[in-house]
């Protein structure tokens, strides 16, 4: 991965200070998010009516839609109809004796978007990091086909999209206060119905073991490899990869943790120093702790 770092340094200028380079890296990351999301946008801006199962239909960028090649696509978790009211037949709000819904989810049902927002890390929560809403938050959750298809669970994590789709989700960005650290960190909290989060984790674990390289939204990704299990939450998985984006090699690391029916997913990119490509355990543990406090 060192070659990729040198490629980026050469493109930016060998003496670019990290405090200047990091915003450039972040801007590049958001630009790539936009490009990837546009590939799955379906050409109609993501509009679509809610289907009977509570998922949106109509656009290729909404849950239940189809891309031109017939691949199933999924909806952005944040801001979707499911995120606003995930009370479909397979999960969501509890029922009163008269059959009507209560405002909150059942004990074993998916968290609502409001609950996820309350549980997400915020400014001042973690010493040494600035946390704020992700610049690409409205793009997250879209799915774009990957080749080969066995790599799709890994590829989808770029936009925190999953199959099954999350019922609700929120995303945030975290920046190290240390100006010598050029890491760009994004994370999401994703809520699922019973058994769905387990299915997502199984798919990620299998893909991390079987996928070595893939093509996604016009970009090439290689050196996909499973990393040591951080052994957090109910179960967890971690992996690394090397992306080739606009001529630059971009190393990235991912950690995904399941806590009940909620997934906490982190990604970290550092285009200037491959040795610092990791998801800080401090951030993941702080997010899991806040999630537990908020939903207790």
C-alpha positions in Angstrom: 0.0 0.0 0.0 3.0 2.3 0.4 3.1 2.8 -3.4 -0.4 4.2 -3.3 0.6 6.7 -0.6 3.5 7.9 -2.7 1.2 8.2 -5.7 -1.1 10.5 -3.7 1.8 12.5 -2.3 3.1 13.0 -5.8 -0.3 14.1 -7.0 -0.8 16.6 -4.2 2.8 17.7 -3.9 5.4 15.9 -1.8 5.5 18.7 0.9 1.7 19.2 1.3 1.1 19.7 5.1 -1.3 17.2 6.6 -3.5 20.0 7.9 -4.0 21.1 4.3 -4.0 17.6 2.7 -6.7 16.2 5.0 -9.4 18.5 3.8 -8.4 17.6 0.2 -8.6 13.9 1.1 -12.0 14.4 2.7 -13.3 16.4 -0.3 -12.0 13.6 -2.6 -13.8 11.0 -0.6 -17.1 12.9 -0.8 -16.7 13.3 -4.5 -16.2 9.6 -4.9 -19.3 9.0 -2.8 -21.3 11.2 -5.2 -19.9 9.3 -8.2 -20.8 5.9 -6.7 -24.2 7.0 -5.6 -24.9 8.5 -9.1 -24.3 5.0 -10.6 -27.1 3.6 -8.5 -29.4 6.6 -8.8 -31.8 5.2 -11.3 -32.1 8.5 -13.2 -35.1 9.8 -11.3 -33.5 11.2 -8.2 -34.5 8.3 -6.0 -38.2 8.9 -6.0 -40.5 6.0 -5.4 -43.7 5.1 -3.5 -43.8 2.9 -0.5 -44.6 -0.7 -1.3 -46.9 -2.9 0.8 -44.0 -4.4 2.7 -42.9 -0.9 3.9 -40.0 -0.6 1.5 -39.9 1.9 -1.3 -40.3 0.9 -4.9 -40.1 2.5 -8.3 -36.6 3.9 -8.6 -33.5 1.8 -9.1 -32.0 3.6 -6.1 -34.9 2.6 -3.8 -35.5 -0.7 -2.0 -37.1 -3.3 -4.2 -36.1 -1.6 -7.5 -34.0 -3.1 -10.2 -31.0 -1.7 -12.1 -30.7 -2.0 -15.9 -29.0 -5.4 -15.5 -31.7 -6.8 -13.3 -29.7 -6.6 -10.1 -31.8 -5.7 -7.0 -31.0 -2.3 -5.6 -31.7 -0.9 -2.2 -32.7 2.4 -0.7 -30.6 4.9 1.3 -31.3 4.1 4.9 -31.2 7.8 6.1 -34.1 9.8 5.0 -36.0 6.8 3.4 -39.6 6.0 4.1 -38.5 3.0 6.1 -36.3 5.3 8.2 -39.2 7.6 9.0 -41.6 4.8 9.8 -40.1 1.3 9.9 -43.3 -0.3 11.1 -43.9 -2.8 8.4 -45.3 -6.3 8.8 -41.9 -7.8 9.6 -40.9 -5.4 12.3 -41.2 -1.9 13.8 -43.7 -0.5 16.2 -45.3 -2.5 18.9 -49.1 -3.1 18.8 -51.6 -2.1 21.4 -54.5 -4.4 22.3 -56.7 -2.7 19.8 -54.2 -3.5 17.0 -52.9 0.1 16.6 -49.2 0.9 16.8 -47.4 2.5 19.7 -44.8 5.3 18.9 -41.8 3.1 19.7 -40.5 -0.2 18.4 -40.9 -3.5 20.3 -38.0 -4.6 22.5 -36.7 -6.9 19.7 -37.6 -4.6 16.8 -35.5 -2.2 14.8 -34.6 1.2 16.3 -36.2 4.2 14.7 -34.2 6.9 13.0 -34.8 9.3 15.9 -33.4 6.7 18.3 -30.4 6.2 16.1 -29.7 9.9 16.0 -29.9 10.1 19.7 -27.5 7.1 20.0 -24.9 8.3 17.5 -21.7 9.9 18.7 -21.7 13.7 18.6 -19.3 16.5 19.1 -17.5 16.3 22.4 -18.3 12.6 23.0 -14.8 11.2 22.2 -11.6 12.9 23.3 -9.2 13.5 20.4 -11.9 13.4 17.7 -14.3 15.9 16.1 -17.6 14.2 15.3 -20.1 15.8 12.9 -22.7 14.7 10.4 -21.1 13.1 7.4 -20.9 15.4 4.3 -22.1 12.5 2.2 -24.9 11.4 4.6 -27.7 11.8 2.0 -25.8 9.5 -0.4 -25.3 6.6 2.0 -27.3 3.4 1.7 -27.4 3.2 -2.1 -26.3 0.0 -3.7 -24.3 -0.5 -7.0 -23.5 -3.9 -8.6 -20.0 -5.2 -8.1 -18.1 -7.6 -10.3 -17.7 -10.4 -9.3 -21.0 -10.5 -7.4 -19.5 -12.4 -4.4 -17.8 -9.1 -3.5 -21.0 -7.1 -3.4 -21.3 -7.1 0.5 -17.9 -5.6 0.7 -18.5 -3.1 -2.1 -21.8 -2.0 -0.6 -20.1 -1.0 2.6 -18.6 2.0 0.8 -22.0 3.6 1.0 -23.1 1.6 4.1 -25.6 -0.3 2.0 -26.6 -3.9 2.9 -28.8 -6.7 1.8 -31.2 -7.0 3.6 -31.6 -3.2 3.6 -31.5 -1.3 6.9 -34.9 -0.2 8.2 -33.4 3.1 9.4 -29.9 4.6 9.5 -27.8 7.6 10.3 -24.2 8.4 9.5 -21.5 10.6 10.9 -17.9 11.6 10.2 -15.0 11.7 12.7 -11.8 13.7 12.2 -8.7 13.2 14.5 -7.8 16.5 16.2 -4.1 15.5 15.7 -3.3 17.5 12.6 -0.5 15.0 11.6 -3.2 12.3 11.2 -4.8 12.5 7.7 -7.4 9.8 8.4 -10.9 10.3 7.0 -13.4 8.3 9.1 -17.1 7.7 8.4 -19.5 5.6 10.4 -23.1 4.6 10.4 -25.7 3.1 12.7 -28.1 0.8 10.9 -31.3 -0.7 12.3 -32.7 -4.1 11.1 -35.6 -6.4 11.7 -35.2 -9.7 13.6 -32.5 -11.9 12.0 -31.6 -9.3 9.3 -28.5 -7.9 11.0 -27.2 -11.5 11.5 -27.7 -12.1 7.8 -25.7 -9.0 6.9 -22.9 -10.0 9.1 -22.8 -13.5 7.6 -22.6 -12.0 4.1 -19.8 -9.6 5.1 -17.8 -12.4 6.8 -18.1 -14.7 3.8 -17.2 -11.9 1.3 -14.1 -10.9 3.3 -12.9 -14.5 3.2 -13.7 -15.2 -0.5 -13.4 -11.8 -2.3 -9.9 -10.7 -3.2 -10.6 -8.0 -5.9 -13.6 -6.4 -7.6 -14.8 -3.6 -9.8 -17.4 -1.2 -8.5 -18.9 1.9 -10.1 -16.0 2.2 -12.6 -13.3 1.8 -9.9 -11.0 -1.1 -9.2 -10.5 -2.5 -5.7 -7.9 -5.1 -4.8 -6.0 -6.6 -1.8 -9.3 -7.3 -0.1 -8.5 -9.3 3.1 -10.1 -10.1 6.4 -8.5 -8.4 9.4 -8.4 -9.7 12.9 -11.8 -9.9 14.5 -12.1 -7.0 17.1 -14.4 -9.2 19.1 -16.9 -6.5 20.0 -20.6 -6.5 20.5 -22.6 -9.6 19.8 -20.3 -10.3 16.8 -17.9 -8.3 14.6 -16.0 -8.4 11.4 -13.1 -6.3 10.0 -11.4 -6.1 6.6 -9.1 -4.0 4.6 -8.7 -3.2 0.9 -6.9 -1.0 -1.6 -9.0 1.2 -4.0 -7.8 2.7 -7.2 -9.6 6.0 -7.6 -8.9 8.6 -10.3 -5.3 7.3 -10.6 -4.7 7.3 -6.8 -4.4 4.2 -4.7 -6.5 4.6 -1.6 -6.1 2.1 1.3 -9.2 1.6 3.5 -10.1 -0.3 6.6 -13.6 -1.3 7.8 -15.0 -2.6 11.1 -18.6 -3.7 11.5 -20.2 -4.7 14.8 -23.6 -6.1 15.5 -25.4 -5.1 18.7 -28.7 -6.9 18.8 -30.6 -5.8 15.7 -28.3 -2.7 15.1 -25.1 -2.6 13.2 -22.3 -0.1 13.9 -20.2 0.2 10.8 -16.9 2.3 10.5 -14.7 3.0 7.5 -11.3 4.7 7.5 -9.2 6.0 4.6 -5.8 7.6 4.8 -4.4 8.5 1.4 -1.2 9.9 2.9 0.0 7.3 5.4 -0.9 3.7 4.8 0.5 2.8 8.2 -2.3 4.7 9.9 -5.1 2.8 8.0 -7.2 1.5 10.8 -10.5 2.1 12.5 -9.7 3.5 15.9 -10.9 1.0 18.6 -11.6 4.1 20.8 -14.2 5.3 18.5 -15.9 2.0 18.0 -16.1 1.3 21.7 -17.4 4.8 22.5 -20.1 4.3 19.9 -21.1 0.9 21.3 -21.2 2.3 24.8 -23.4 5.3 23.8 -25.7 3.0 21.9 -26.1 0.8 25.0 -26.8 3.8 27.3 -29.3 5.3 24.9 -31.3 2.2 24.2 -31.2 0.7 27.7 
